[in-house]
Amino acid sequence: MSSFVIEGGYRLNGEIIPQGAKNEALEVICAVLLTPDKVTIHNIPDILDVNNLIQLLRDMRVKVERISVDTYTFQADDVDLDYLNTEDFLRRSASLRGSVMIVGPLVARFGKALIPKPGGDKIGRRRLDTHFVGIQHLGATFNYDATRQVYEINAKQLKGAYMLLDEASITGTANILMASVLAEGTTTIYNAACEPYLQQLSAMLNRMGAHISGIGSNLLTIEGVKELHGTEHTILPDMIEVGSFIGMAAMTGSDITIKNTGYDKLGIIPNAFRRLGITVEQRGDDIHIPTHDSYEIETFIDGSIMTIADAPWPGLTPDLLSVFLVVATQAVGSVLIHQKMFESRLFFVDKLIDMGAQIILCDPHRATVIGLGHRFKLRASTMVSPDIRAGIALLIAAMSAEGTSRIHNIDQIDRGYQNIDLRLNQLGARITRL
């Protein structure tokens, strides 16, 4: 198990470029299974979750070639379906939650798929009902082997259908969308997720020959086609990393320019940070965060305490609430952080409390942060990263704290952030990997 040793208290300065979006990468890489033709994807982040998915495709006999640092070609013209029944496949896919999105493409193109209960962050229940019920609407049958903890999915020919999703699940929408593009007839998905990454996936599928309309809305209509072809696709900058850098700059009193942010696709993220009192300057497609000696949390118009809550797009992404929470600890003022989607994602706050943060954990979904500004600096501590987003929040806390901190289980951070220690050290951070 690897660890970070962080010397806190250093201000950063310079420019940083966000990696390609992790969540989009997992979706579009699974989509290469829909065609036997070559697909080229640019701006793929070099992170554990993505690399593990690419290796899984290699093991399925997908031809994978790395053209440059962040560009790969994929050709799924000789997929080994027998590999799905091996213990090696079950072990690899069980450790990677994103692997569930191979179900839609496999069932659509080959009529069958097999997937174990997937892993991922330990942040509460992350049910798969939306994925499975949606694909069942298209005519697939599901059998669960309780002994092996494996789902077997079969379909002779998927047929288009109308469906109203029980939740606007991002990966669920992606899975159903990929299954429906090769289904016979018309599929209508209502209450679909409409995040920029889903818009990117839809645009990529249309370039491959799919007929998807309603892109960017929660009502998608898909006219099924008989086959898809190759294409070229470029992944967006990772909005979660952009948000992490904004919060990190403010909390450490740094002067940072975040380059090539895909600003028009960030939604309300910049304004949400502004509500914490952080100056976020747009410069074309770049964001400049000037040095903050202090920042003060706004109140609502009637003077009541500010609430920052997650919501389906175009609301605030839940993946950034951990960052908002930690950044608020060094602000002036109070804020209620309401994590609606996952009931275990706020449980890392005990580590911040140990560092001296004033936080009241109201219940599994809500935490009140009482920001005392820099009158009380956070103390260095030794911590364990429970998931990707809590991991980056703890790293931000350690960088602003007085003294030397340690964060163990940083494989969780590596799952979502590419060479984060090297990139931040180039700006003046003091992070050592053990």
Phi and psi in degrees as a GROMACS rama.xvg file:
@    title "Ramachandran Plot"
@    xaxis  label "Phi"
@    yaxis  label "Psi"
@TYPE xy
-85.6513  159.972  SER-2
-139.82  157.866  SER-3
-108.505  137.978  PHE-4
-110.342  121.716  VAL-5
-119.978  121.063  ILE-6
-88.1089  114.051  GLU-7
-82.6675  168.915  GLY-8
93.2726  3.50988  GLY-9
-98.1028  134.297  TYR-10
-85.3237  144.668  ARG-11
-99.8181  157.783  LEU-12
-155.149  135.166  ASN-13
133.996  -161.511  GLY-14
-116.045  146.025  GLU-15
-141.122  143.135  ILE-16
-108.919  124.964  ILE-17
-68.1196  149.434  PRO-18
-72.3187  172.675  GLN-19
-66.5442  153.693  GLY-20
-69.8157  121.832  ALA-21
-58.0198  -50.79  LYS-22
-65.8589  -36.7943  ASN-23
-67.9564  -40.7051  GLU-24
-57.9758  -44.0562  ALA-25
-62.162  -37.6117  LEU-26
-69.838  -52.6617  GLU-27
-71.7715  -27.2596  VAL-28
-69.9666  -37.9306  ILE-29
-64.2995  -31.2803  CYS-30
-66.783  -17.8316  ALA-31
-65.8557  -18.2069  VAL-32
-71.2885  -9.93768  LEU-33
-81.024  -9.07301  LEU-34
-141.247  148.707  THR-35
-82.5185  -6.07068  PRO-36
-84.0296  166.575  ASP-37
-77.4107  136.372  LYS-38
-122.456  129.707  VAL-39
-108.976  129.682  THR-40
-125.879  128.505  ILE-41
-104.081  159.702  HIS-42
64.2789  37.81  ASN-43
-79.0382  126.2  ILE-44
-73.3859  143.393  PRO-45
-90.6302  76.042  ASP-46
-130.679  162.653  ILE-47
-59.5316  -48.9875  LEU-48
-59.873  -42.3032  ASP-49
-70.278  -43.7981  VAL-50
-63.1594  -36.5024  ASN-51
-67.9605  -36.3967  ASN-52
-67.9421  -41.4494  LEU-53
-61.88  -40.6446  ILE-54
-65.8155  -36.4858  GLN-55
-61.5926  -41.4266  LEU-56
-65.8808  -39.1042  LEU-57
-58.0782  -43.6262  ARG-58
-66.2573  -23.4204  ASP-59
-84.5232  6.47015  MET-60
75.0874  23.1494  ARG-61
-74.0811  133.593  VAL-62
-77.8716  117.783  LYS-63
-120.818  129.309  VAL-64
-131.027  129.675  GLU-65
-90.5292  111.476  ARG-66
-82.973  -39.05  ILE-67
-149.501  -170.958  SER-68
-54.4566  -39.5874  VAL-69
-126.885  16.5108  ASP-70
-121.907  130.29  THR-71
-129.006  152.811  TYR-72
-113.514  146.215  THR-73
-130.198  138.376  PHE-74
-140.769  111.451  GLN-75
-100.952  58.9192  ALA-76
-96.8011  -0.575121  ASP-77
-148.641  55.6909  ASP-78
-70.3102  132.317  VAL-79
-91.1955  93.2685  ASP-80
-69.6499  -24.1393  LEU-81
-65.6137  -25.5114  ASP-82
-63.1253  -25.2692  TYR-83
-62.5294  -22.994  LEU-84
-91.1527  2.04618  ASN-85
-86.9368  154.441  THR-86
-65.4599  -30.409  GLU-87
-63.5851  -44.2597  ASP-88
-63.1454  -44.5151  PHE-89
-62.1838  -39.9729  LEU-90
-67.6178  -46.1967  ARG-91
-66.0475  -46.9692  ARG-92
-72.0132  -28.4352  SER-93
-66.2424  -27.4141  ALA-94
-87.0318  -2.72669  SER-95
-130.114  108.49  LEU-96
-62.707  -35.0215  ARG-97
-61.176  -18.0025  GLY-98
-65.5643  -17.4021  SER-99
-62.4732  -22.4213  VAL-100
-80.2644  2.66425  MET-101
-81.7576  -13.4611  ILE-102
-61.827  -51.4463  VAL-103
-56.1625  -53.5355  GLY-104
-60.6826  -41.7346  PRO-105
-65.5602  -45.0313  LEU-106
-66.4412  -38.8952  VAL-107
-64.958  -42.0482  ALA-108
-92.7198  -36.4554  ARG-109
-113.575  -9.76909  PHE-110
83.4125  3.64617  GLY-111
-158.687  155.965  LYS-112
-156.119  162.461  ALA-113
-145.772  131.528  LEU-114
-148.294  133.853  ILE-115
-79.1433  170.206  PRO-116
-62.2484  117.986  LYS-117
-76.8707  160.387  PRO-118
-95.9122  -138.603  GLY-119
115.533  -160.225  GLY-120
-66.0115  146.408  ASP-121
-92.6044  78.0862  LYS-122
-124.595  24.0416  ILE-123
109.4  -175.048  GLY-124
-64.0924  133.948  ARG-125
-134.953  77.6102  ARG-126
-71.5547  157.889  ARG-127
-108.768  9.71465  LEU-128
-55.5058  -42.0875  ASP-129
-61.0168  -43.2833  THR-130
-57.6845  -53.9092  HIS-131
-71.7591  -43.3045  PHE-132
-62.4494  -40.2835  VAL-133
-62.524  -44.6054  GLY-134
-70.9962  -30.5278  ILE-135
-64.1111  -36.7968  GLN-136
-58.6246  -28.5527  HIS-137
-82.3367  -4.06761  LEU-138
111.445  4.30179  GLY-139
-82.0243  152.818  ALA-140
-111.586  142.955  THR-141
-118.381  134.078  PHE-142
-127.857  135.125  ASN-143
-111.218  121.424  TYR-144
-91.1615  101.464  ASP-145
-66.0259  -28.8201  ALA-146
-67.7321  -47.1613  THR-147
-90.5419  -9.58706  ARG-148
55.4974  54.3908  GLN-149
-131.018  137.654  VAL-150
-97.0012  130.831  TYR-151
-110.72  127.421  GLU-152
-122.245  132.362  ILE-153
-137.453  149.615  ASN-154
-162.819  127.467  ALA-155
-72.4174  -45.9073  LYS-156
-153.146  115.475  GLN-157
-69.6111  142.858  LEU-158
-125.796  139.262  LYS-159
-58.5975  149.86  GLY-160
-155.323  162.099  ALA-161
-90.8314  136.884  TYR-162
-145.264  143.228  MET-163
-112.968  108.491  LEU-164
-67.9793  142.413  LEU-165
-73.9731  -17.8406  ASP-166
-152.74  155.135  GLU-167
-82.513  63.3119  ALA-168
-70.8094  129.595  SER-169
-68.9623  -54.8624  ILE-170
-68.762  -31.6732  THR-171
-63.867  -46.1745  GLY-172
-61.0845  -43.6343  THR-173
-60.8161  -43.7704  ALA-174
-63.6334  -47.2848  ASN-175
-65.7212  -40.7104  ILE-176
-59.3921  -46.1038  LEU-177
-66.9943  -31.4822  MET-178
-71.1674  -35.8786  ALA-179
-79.6247  -20.2013  SER-180
-66.1508  -24.659  VAL-181
-106.268  6.86236  LEU-182
-75.5397  156.04  ALA-183
-81.7744  122.831  GLU-184
96.4306  -160.472  GLY-185
-105.029  132.7  THR-186
-114.393  135.374  THR-187
-121.254  122.912  THR-188
-113.364  111.623  ILE-189
-103.102  150.559  TYR-190
62.3741  34.5634  ASN-191
-73.8521  147.777  ALA-192
-65.9525  148.873  ALA-193
-135.047  25.9608  CYS-194
-54.387  156.554  GLU-195
-52.9961  -32.3407  PRO-196
-68.925  -34.8153  TYR-197
-68.2426  -36.667  LEU-198
-63.607  -40.1746  GLN-199
-64.4224  -45.3856  GLN-200
-60.3543  -44.1904  LEU-201
-62.5611  -42.7416  SER-202
-64.2486  -38.8701  ALA-203
-63.8784  -44.8274  MET-204
-63.1775  -38.9751  LEU-205
-64.0047  -38.1472  ASN-206
-66.4808  -24.3031  ARG-207
-81.9714  -6.15986  MET-208
116.008  -0.307946  GLY-209
-73.4654  163.368  ALA-210
-122.605  88.5037  HIS-211
-114.87  128.443  ILE-212
-123.862  162.826  SER-213
86.1194  14.989  GLY-214
-60.7138  131.542  ILE-215
94.9778  -6.63906  GLY-216
-112.345  178.027  SER-217
-95.986  14.2202  ASN-218
-127.763  103.255  LEU-219
-103.746  137.705  LEU-220
-121.261  127.658  THR-221
-123.781  119.127  ILE-222
-91.9958  115.307  GLU-223
-64.2565  145.74  GLY-224
-123.914  165.625  VAL-225
-80.6526  -29.1608  LYS-226
-157.086  158.367  GLU-227
-117.582  160.978  LEU-228
-122.787  177.229  HIS-229
-71.8462  165.161  GLY-230
-161.728  -178.601  THR-231
-127.485  138.904  GLU-232
-143.491  143.032  HIS-233
-118.766  126  THR-234
-78.3275  142.785  ILE-235
-67.227  159.287  LEU-236
-62.2957  150.654  PRO-237
-78.465  111.044  ASP-238
-65.0836  -27.7382  MET-239
-70.2633  -38.6201  ILE-240
-69.6069  -38.2227  GLU-241
-59.0663  -47.4824  VAL-242
-63.0686  -38.0074  GLY-243
-62.112  -40.8968  SER-244
-69.3129  -35.2888  PHE-245
-61.039  -50.4061  ILE-246
-64.1122  -40.7085  GLY-247
-61.9305  -42.9426  MET-248
-62.4224  -46.2009  ALA-249
-65.7148  -43.6374  ALA-250
-70.5641  -28.9385  MET-251
-96.5091  4.62482  THR-252
63.8652  36.4762  GLY-253
-98.4272  163.366  SER-254
-114.376  104.401  ASP-255
-130.487  141.1  ILE-256
-112.294  123.199  THR-257
-97.2488  116.193  ILE-258
-88.866  149.202  LYS-259
49.6518  61.23  ASN-260
-87.5076  -9.84567  THR-261
62.9996  48.0306  GLY-262
-53.0384  -40.3272  TYR-263
-65.285  -15.6042  ASP-264
-102.234  6.75724  LYS-265
-85.3181  -9.94645  LEU-266
61.1934  -132.668  GLY-267
-91.0321  6.74668  ILE-268
-57.6706  -50.7918  ILE-269
-58.5955  -42.3283  PRO-270
-68.049  -32.0769  ASN-271
-64.078  -39.4717  ALA-272
-68.4449  -35.2668  PHE-273
-61.5328  -30.3188  ARG-274
-70.0798  -19.5441  ARG-275
-84.0246  0.446811  LEU-276
92.0893  10.4737  GLY-277
-88.854  133.609  ILE-278
-80.7135  116.082  THR-279
-118.229  107.467  VAL-280
-101.586  120.614  GLU-281
-84.5256  129.559  GLN-282
-127.925  86.5727  ARG-283
67.3904  -120.796  GLY-284
-96.5531  5.95563  ASP-285
-102.168  161.831  ASP-286
-125.559  129.586  ILE-287
-110.592  127.891  HIS-288
-111.132  107.963  ILE-289
-75.6566  168.535  PRO-290
-61.7276  129.85  THR-291
-111.19  116.862  HIS-292
-79.5189  -24.8094  ASP-293
-161.968  162.057  SER-294
-149.037  141.552  TYR-295
-118.202  130.312  GLU-296
-72.0366  133.445  ILE-297
-69.7631  163.655  GLU-298
-111.682  169.804  THR-299
-70.7124  168.521  PHE-300
-56.295  -35.6353  ILE-301
-84.2465  5.80946  ASP-302
89.6644  -1.82205  GLY-303
-75.8892  162.311  SER-304
-62.1894  137.769  ILE-305
-64.5719  139.176  MET-306
-120.021  130.296  THR-307
-116.488  118.842  ILE-308
-132.012  152.589  ALA-309
-83.3041  159.289  ASP-310
-163.056  156.79  ALA-311
-57.5902  150.153  PRO-312
-55.2456  135.886  TRP-313
-89.4298  21.6125  PRO-314
-73.3599  -176.154  GLY-315
-77.8997  131.182  LEU-316
-65.4652  136.312  THR-317
-65.4406  -20.3419  PRO-318
-67.6945  -12.9884  ASP-319
-103.893  -4.41348  LEU-320
-64.8803  -31.9663  LEU-321
-62.7518  -37.8465  SER-322
-69.5836  -44.4636  VAL-323
-58.3859  -40.835  PHE-324
-63.0908  -47.5215  LEU-325
-69.4217  -36.7162  VAL-326
-65.9447  -34.1133  VAL-327
-66.6034  -22.8642  ALA-328
-64.1386  -25.0175  THR-329
-108.456  11.4495  GLN-330
-86.436  175.722  ALA-331
-105.026  121.294  VAL-332
117.916  -178.422  GLY-333
-124.088  153.888  SER-334
-150.612  145.103  VAL-335
-99.8713  120.136  LEU-336
-95.6056  120.545  ILE-337
-117.56  102.982  HIS-338
-93.8557  98.8281  GLN-339
-80.3963  -30.2424  LYS-340
-81.7291  -43.7363  MET-341
-119.532  132.684  PHE-342
-88.0744  -1.19709  GLU-343
-120.091  4.42709  SER-344
-76.485  -17.8405  ARG-345
-94.3803  1.67838  LEU-346
-73.6323  -2.57625  PHE-347
-82.4374  -3.78825  PHE-348
-66.3053  -21.8621  VAL-349
-60.6844  -30.8613  ASP-350
-69.2952  -37.1559  LYS-351
-70.22  -36.4881  LEU-352
-62.73  -39.5199  ILE-353
-61.7073  -27.1237  ASP-354
-84.5834  -3.44214  MET-355
107.044  3.58507  GLY-356
-70.3129  145.324  ALA-357
-95.9609  96.0808  GLN-358
-134.13  135.21  ILE-359
-111.331  115.291  ILE-360
-83.1817  102.681  LEU-361
-70.477  -42.1203  CYS-362
-166.69  -179.158  ASP-363
-58.6372  -17.4884  PRO-364
-108.856  -12.8338  HIS-365
-134.095  140.283  ARG-366
-139.417  134.675  ALA-367
-99.8531  125.345  THR-368
-107.145  126.154  VAL-369
-104.798  101.723  ILE-370
-82.1748  124.215  GLY-371
-107.363  15.3683  LEU-372
64.0161  -149.632  GLY-373
-95.3744  13.977  HIS-374
-65.1258  -31.852  ARG-375
-127.197  100.628  PHE-376
-69.3493  148.446  LYS-377
-67.1536  148.729  LEU-378
-95.4493  148.324  ARG-379
-62.7904  152.571  ALA-380
-155.782  169.538  SER-381
-110.347  126.601  THR-382
-136.688  166.205  MET-383
-123.174  129.349  VAL-384
-77.0434  118.903  SER-385
-84.6608  -26.2924  PRO-386
-157.834  176.008  ASP-387
-59.0313  -53.1497  ILE-388
-74.0325  -37.774  ARG-389
-64.769  -33.7345  ALA-390
-61.4325  -44.9848  GLY-391
-70.1411  -33.275  ILE-392
-64.1826  -41.6798  ALA-393
-66.6381  -35.952  LEU-394
-64.0299  -42.2461  LEU-395
-62.1236  -43.0901  ILE-396
-60.7486  -44.5327  ALA-397
-64.8986  -35.8101  ALA-398
-67.6947  -26.7638  MET-399
-94.9768  -9.63987  SER-400
-81.1663  161.444  ALA-401
-86.9076  127.159  GLU-402
102.316  -169.262  GLY-403
-109.423  123.96  THR-404
-109.634  159.949  SER-405
-126.832  137.677  ARG-406
-123.418  118.806  ILE-407
-94.5821  167.947  HIS-408
59.9613  43.2287  ASN-409
-75.8962  -2.24514  ILE-410
-55.9231  -31.4935  ASP-411
-61.7866  -41.5292  GLN-412
-68.6261  -40.9155  ILE-413
-63.1383  -23.7336  ASP-414
-62.1545  -27.4816  ARG-415
-124.538  -10.1934  GLY-416
-129.401  122.197  TYR-417
-80.8137  118.434  GLN-418
44.2888  45.693  ASN-419
-61.9615  -35.7491  ILE-420
-67.763  -44.2281  ASP-421
-65.5691  -42.1011  LEU-422
-67.8245  -38.7693  ARG-423
-75.4056  -33.4119  LEU-424
-63.2747  -31.1484  ASN-425
-65.7127  -19.8599  GLN-426
-95.4196  -3.87331  LEU-427
116.73  3.58535  GLY-428
-72.6842  162.992  ALA-429
-122.721  82.1521  ARG-430
-120.574  126.143  ILE-431
-115.976  131.56  THR-432
-94.9064  127.968  ARG-433
